[in-house]
């Protein structure tokens, strides 16, 4: 006797469970970051955690399923900003796209800061954003509209600060981050510039500061 196919209702239930898990995970990761408890996500979806693991065997599988649609959109917006003919418009547009993407989304901020161990899916997106950002910065500096002593680390620190500000003010003034990001961008302009009192960080110092917030970048553990 031929094997019977899986009944359609079972497939519909599985699809519905998956969508419910994604909706709850998207909300939990946005509010609590990439380390949001998985059992809480399953509970919010009205499911047991075993059902979550059947759909998403690892945390990274669930996190990528939540992040991938947004990453595609952000990459398109970053590429569109980078393609603008005016170097300053490209520079400011790229920063605004990235700051807006992380406002109210702690998981996306964790992605930008590499606060979780990624895989090929997230690393490729992160590298593409970094390459575009460096290209836009270099073009703006060559055009004389952004000061020459600005580095990629400086841009990232604006994103980092903007993300913390957006998180701190999201319940009372969810758009306040825009004011301060614009003030920071104005400081990047090449005209009427002040001499910077501190040197730029290198990539290692920046990574240590992000990994151990509140400690000095040069401090020993």
C-alpha positions in Angstrom: 0.0 0.0 0.0 1.6 3.4 -1.0 2.7 5.7 1.8 0.2 8.4 2.5 1.3 12.0 2.0 1.4 14.4 5.0 -2.0 15.9 5.5 -2.3 19.5 4.4 -3.7 20.6 7.8 -0.4 19.5 9.4 1.6 21.5 6.9 -0.6 24.5 7.6 -0.1 24.1 11.3 3.7 23.9 10.9 3.7 27.1 8.7 1.5 28.9 11.2 3.8 27.9 14.1 6.8 29.1 12.2 5.3 32.4 11.4 4.2 32.9 15.0 7.7 32.1 16.2 9.2 34.6 13.8 6.8 37.3 14.9 7.6 36.7 18.5 11.3 36.4 17.9 11.4 39.6 15.9 9.8 41.5 18.8 12.0 39.8 21.4 15.3 40.4 19.6 14.4 44.0 18.8 13.6 44.7 22.5 16.2 42.5 24.2 18.9 41.9 21.6 20.4 38.8 20.1 20.6 37.0 23.5 16.8 37.2 24.1 15.8 33.9 25.8 14.5 31.3 23.4 12.1 29.7 25.8 10.5 33.1 26.3 10.0 33.4 22.5 8.4 30.0 22.4 6.2 30.8 25.3 5.1 34.1 23.8 4.2 32.2 20.6 2.1 29.7 22.7 4.4 26.8 21.9 6.9 24.6 23.7 10.6 25.3 23.1 11.0 21.9 21.4 8.8 23.2 18.6 11.0 26.2 18.2 14.1 24.0 17.9 12.3 21.8 15.3 11.9 24.9 13.1 15.2 26.6 14.1 17.8 24.1 15.4 20.2 26.9 16.6 19.8 30.4 18.0 21.7 31.6 14.9 19.2 30.0 12.6 16.4 31.9 14.3 18.3 35.1 14.4 19.2 35.0 10.7 15.6 34.2 9.8 14.6 37.3 11.6 17.5 39.5 10.4 17.8 38.5 6.8 14.7 40.4 5.4 15.9 43.6 7.1 19.5 43.1 6.0 18.4 42.8 2.4 16.4 46.1 2.7 19.2 47.9 4.5 21.9 46.7 2.0 19.7 48.0 -0.8 19.3 51.4 1.0 23.0 51.6 1.8 23.9 50.8 -1.8 21.4 53.5 -3.0 22.9 56.1 -0.7 26.5 55.1 -1.8 25.4 55.6 -5.4 24.3 59.2 -5.0 26.3 61.6 -7.1 26.8 64.2 -4.4 29.6 63.0 -2.0 28.1 64.7 1.1 24.6 63.4 0.3 26.1 59.9 0.0 28.0 60.2 3.2 25.2 61.6 5.3 22.6 59.3 3.7 24.5 56.2 4.5 24.9 57.1 8.1 21.2 58.0 8.5 20.2 54.7 6.9 22.3 52.7 9.4 21.3 54.7 12.4 17.6 54.4 11.5 17.9 50.7 10.9 19.2 50.1 14.5 16.9 52.6 16.2 14.5 50.5 18.2 16.1 47.2 17.1 18.7 46.0 19.5 19.4 42.8 17.5 20.4 44.9 14.5 22.6 47.0 16.7 24.2 43.8 18.0 24.7 42.8 14.3 26.5 46.1 13.5 28.6 45.8 16.6 29.4 42.1 16.0 28.2 41.3 19.5 27.3 37.7 18.5 29.3 35.1 16.7 28.0 35.3 13.1 28.1 32.9 10.2 28.5 33.3 6.5 25.1 35.0 6.2 25.8 37.8 8.6 29.5 38.2 7.9 28.9 38.7 4.2 26.3 41.4 4.9 28.5 43.1 7.5 31.5 43.1 5.2 29.5 44.6 2.4 28.3 47.4 4.6 31.8 48.1 5.8 33.2 48.2 2.3 30.5 50.6 1.1 30.9 52.8 4.2 34.7 53.0 3.6 34.2 53.8 -0.1 31.7 56.6 0.7 33.9 58.0 3.4 36.9 58.0 1.0 35.0 59.7 -1.8 33.7 62.4 0.6 37.2 63.1 1.8 38.6 63.2 -1.7 35.9 65.7 -2.6 36.9 67.8 0.4 33.5 67.7 2.1 34.5 65.5 5.0 37.6 66.1 7.1 40.6 64.0 6.4 41.1 62.8 9.9 37.8 61.0 10.1 38.2 57.2 10.2 35.8 54.2 9.8 36.0 53.8 13.6 34.7 57.3 14.0 31.7 56.5 11.9 31.0 53.3 13.9 31.2 55.2 17.2 28.4 57.5 15.9 26.3 54.4 15.2 27.1 53.0 18.6 26.2 56.2 20.4 23.1 56.6 18.3 22.0 53.1 19.1 22.4 53.6 22.9 20.6 57.0 22.7 17.7 55.5 20.7 17.3 52.7 23.2 17.4 55.1 26.2 14.8 57.5 24.8 12.6 55.2 22.7 9.6 55.4 25.2 9.6 59.2 25.5 11.3 60.6 22.4 11.8 57.8 19.8 13.3 60.2 17.2 15.7 62.1 19.5 18.6 60.1 18.1 18.2 62.0 14.8 19.1 65.3 16.4 22.3 64.0 17.8 23.4 62.0 14.8 22.9 65.2 12.7 25.0 67.2 15.2 27.7 64.5 14.9 27.5 64.5 11.1 27.9 68.3 11.1 31.2 67.8 13.0 32.5 65.6 10.2 32.3 68.5 7.7 35.7 69.7 6.4 34.9 73.4 6.7 35.5 75.4 9.9 36.9 72.4 11.7 38.5 72.2 15.1 41.6 70.2 15.7 40.7 66.9 17.4 42.2 66.5 20.9 42.4 62.7 20.7 43.7 60.3 18.1 41.4 57.9 16.3 41.1 54.3 17.6 42.3 51.4 15.6 40.2 48.4 15.0 41.5 46.4 17.9 40.9 49.2 20.4 37.4 49.6 19.0 36.6 45.9 19.3 37.8 45.8 22.9 35.7 48.8 23.9 32.6 47.3 22.4 33.2 43.9 24.0 33.8 45.4 27.5 31.6 48.5 27.7 32.6 50.9 30.5 36.3 49.9 30.5 39.0 51.9 28.9 40.0 50.7 25.5 43.7 50.2 26.6 43.0 48.7 29.9 44.1 45.2 30.7 41.6 42.6 31.8 
